[in-house]
């Protein structure tokens, strides 16, 4: 792997969209992420302290019933 490829992989984790994807994945909502909603929620949460968490919360509020974890019996 080249140095440029390594640097690109390292910088992705700092993007807000990647953080939101990670949070949604942990909540079992990775399939609901799309950039149209992301940009809308990003505009709504622009004054939030933790933007990634606030955007992920908006996704969760919008798509509570669609969790991938609802399919499993615990």
Residue pairs with C-beta under 8 A, 6 or more apart in sequence:
12 18
13 19
13 22
16 42
16 51
16 52
16 55
17 35
17 38
19 52
19 56
20 33
20 38
20 52
20 55
20 56
20 59
21 30
21 33
23 52
23 53
23 56
24 30
24 32
24 33
24 56
24 59
24 60
27 56
27 60
27 67
27 69
28 67
28 68
28 69
28 70
29 59
29 60
29 63
29 66
29 67
29 68
30 68
31 66
31 68
32 59
32 62
32 63
32 66
33 59
37 59
37 62
38 55
41 54
41 55
41 58
41 59
42 51
42 55
44 58
45 51
45 54
45 55
45 58
48 54
